[in-house]
Amino acid sequence: MSLKRKPTDTEIETLAATIRPLWRSGDVVRPWLRQHRDMLLALVHGEWSWAAIGAALSKAGITYRTGAPWTAKALRSEFSRAQMPLKGYRRRLGRSEDAASAPPPVEAPVTIGAGVVPPAAVPAAPIMAPLPPVPGPSAAPVSNPPRFGSLNHLRCRVRLNAQRSSVTAA
């Protein structure tokens, strides 16, 4: 990496004046860095160093709540973190880690002159017939299906059956 010349205070103040209108009170730093990524990269690839951009950001009032001025290392680190994908981004879009296995999105028709060119036809998913029922040992319905439960449940069932039989006998 080549060394960059140190900008003068007036140049830093000019850059701060350019950046200041882009910042609104209450903005969050990382999303702001993510939103202005291209501008910051153009400055760094040009004649500005991270330290000079950090000084301009500090003069413009673009800092964390602590108000500590930006250092080159801190700005470079925050800029890198701001470029990382957001944690829930893939889940919100319903995508998995393996985006290559997903089918390509359906394209909208393209208008060329007066005519409309339809998108390429996407084959429909094959329709599968329902599976036949599996033959069991007997097709007769069971009158009293077995019930599984706790021991208390069984005791209640025995008492209930005893009450029923005593009521029907009387």
C-alpha positions as MATLAB code, in Angstrom:
seq = 'MSLKRKPTDTEIETLAATIRPLWRSGDVVRPWLRQHRDMLLALVHGEWSWAAIGAALSKAGITYRTGAPWTAKALRSEFSRAQMPLKGYRRRLGRSEDAASAPPPVEAPVTIGAGVVPPAAVPAAPIMAPLPPVPGPSAAPVSNPPRFGSLNHLRCRVRLNAQRSSVTAA';
ca = [
       0.000    0.000    0.000;
       1.427    3.332   -1.003;
       1.742    6.181    1.443;
      -0.681    9.011    0.859;
       0.064   12.660    1.386;
      -1.324   14.254    4.507;
      -4.147   16.633    3.576;
      -4.181   20.141    4.999;
      -6.679   21.288    7.596;
      -8.613   23.251    4.971;
      -8.895   20.135    2.789;
     -10.147   18.125    5.774;
     -12.624   20.897    6.616;
     -13.802   20.955    2.970;
     -14.364   17.178    3.037;
     -16.173   17.525    6.377;
     -18.431   20.202    4.858;
     -19.183   17.822    1.966;
     -19.977   14.924    4.303;
     -21.891   16.887    6.973;
     -25.203   17.159    5.006;
     -25.213   13.368    4.505;
     -25.459   12.786    8.272;
     -28.725   13.314   10.120;
     -28.991   13.570   13.860;
     -29.856   10.154   15.241;
     -28.305    8.151   12.397;
     -26.513    4.936   13.366;
     -22.855    4.736   12.339;
     -22.660    1.254   10.750;
     -25.715    1.601    8.500;
     -24.442    5.069    7.525;
     -21.044    3.599    6.588;
     -22.827    0.837    4.644;
     -24.982    3.371    2.807;
     -22.015    5.599    1.849;
     -19.669    2.731    1.039;
     -18.980    3.754   -2.557;
     -18.145    7.344   -1.663;
     -15.747    6.283    1.108;
     -14.059    3.691   -1.104;
     -13.625    6.268   -3.879;
     -11.910    8.586   -1.395;
      -9.610    5.835   -0.113;
      -8.735    4.651   -3.626;
      -8.053    8.273   -4.500;
      -5.730   10.460   -2.477;
      -7.369   10.181    0.968;
      -6.148    7.928    3.773;
      -8.376    6.314    6.383;
      -6.850    8.657    8.981;
      -7.734   11.755    6.926;
     -11.284   10.502    6.287;
     -11.600    9.761   10.021;
     -10.518   13.315   10.833;
     -13.101   14.695    8.376;
     -15.845   12.477    9.837;
     -14.949   13.649   13.338;
     -15.037   17.302   12.253;
     -18.400   16.700   10.580;
     -19.740   15.294   13.862;
     -20.108   11.734   12.590;
     -18.990    9.784   15.645;
     -20.327    7.352   18.162;
     -22.195    8.781   21.147;
     -18.941    8.998   23.073;
     -17.759   11.669   20.652;
     -14.283   10.139   20.456;
     -12.547   11.104   17.194;
     -12.012    8.429   14.557;
      -8.609    6.792   14.198;
      -7.522    5.140   10.977;
      -7.631    1.692   12.580;
     -11.067    2.208   14.173;
     -12.617    3.578   10.967;
     -11.153    0.801    8.817;
     -12.427   -1.793   11.312;
     -15.925   -0.307   11.502;
     -16.070    0.018    7.729;
     -15.194   -3.694    7.402;
     -17.830   -4.680    9.946;
     -20.426   -2.554    8.196;
     -19.826   -4.476    4.958;
     -20.562   -7.864    6.549;
     -23.994   -9.339    5.787;
     -26.592   -8.690    8.437;
     -27.383  -11.600   10.759;
     -30.999  -12.194    9.784;
     -30.706  -11.057    6.168;
     -30.846  -14.518    4.622;
     -33.690  -15.638    6.882;
     -35.766  -12.560    6.064;
     -35.375  -13.259    2.377;
     -36.093  -16.958    2.908;
     -32.757  -18.008    1.473;
     -30.441  -20.664    2.762;
     -26.664  -20.754    2.880;
     -26.601  -22.566   -0.443;
     -28.052  -19.969   -2.792;
     -26.735  -21.851   -5.828;
     -29.276  -24.645   -5.400;
     -32.195  -22.207   -5.451;
     -33.978  -21.794   -8.786;
     -33.376  -18.504  -10.576;
     -36.047  -15.838  -10.071;
     -38.746  -15.467  -12.711;
     -38.055  -12.458  -14.887;
     -40.651   -9.866  -15.795;
     -41.519   -9.309  -19.459;
     -39.207   -6.873  -21.209;
     -40.715   -4.087  -23.324;
     -38.896   -3.504  -26.588;
     -40.424   -0.773  -28.690;
     -44.145   -1.490  -29.033;
     -43.876   -5.234  -28.383;
     -43.507   -7.168  -25.170;
     -41.120  -10.095  -25.024;
     -42.385  -12.680  -22.505;
     -39.876  -14.285  -20.131;
     -38.657  -17.798  -20.795;
     -41.198  -20.402  -19.801;
     -40.487  -22.044  -16.471;
     -41.442  -25.719  -16.398;
     -44.106  -26.527  -13.846;
     -43.310  -28.916  -11.033;
     -44.467  -32.462  -11.777;
     -47.720  -33.447  -10.088;
     -47.400  -36.714   -8.220;
     -50.308  -39.061   -7.740;
     -51.159  -39.921   -4.131;
     -49.622  -43.112   -2.809;
     -51.931  -46.117   -2.398;
     -52.777  -47.092    1.194;
     -50.489  -49.621    2.793;
     -52.332  -52.906    3.409;
     -52.429  -53.712    7.117;
     -53.016  -56.949    9.003;
     -56.754  -56.327    9.029;
     -58.914  -53.698    7.457;
     -61.608  -53.969   10.144;
     -61.892  -50.905   12.386;
     -60.878  -51.422   15.972;
     -63.775  -50.822   18.388;
     -61.621  -49.951   21.397;
     -58.292  -48.622   20.251;
     -55.537  -48.992   22.814;
     -54.907  -45.896   24.895;
     -51.592  -45.095   26.384;
     -51.252  -42.746   29.283;
     -50.097  -42.319   32.810;
     -51.048  -44.617   35.630;
     -53.423  -41.978   37.014;
     -55.176  -41.861   33.671;
     -55.642  -45.635   33.802;
     -57.040  -45.478   37.341;
     -59.547  -42.834   36.266;
     -60.618  -44.964   33.323;
     -61.142  -47.987   35.609;
     -63.236  -45.897   38.025;
     -65.262  -44.436   35.154;
     -65.931  -47.875   33.697;
     -66.914  -49.165   37.158;
     -69.360  -46.265   37.591;
     -70.864  -46.878   34.171;
     -71.377  -50.569   34.867;
     -72.986  -49.824   38.243;
     -75.342  -47.258   36.653;
     -76.381  -49.615   33.854;
     -76.922  -52.475   36.359;
     -79.201  -50.360   38.530;
];
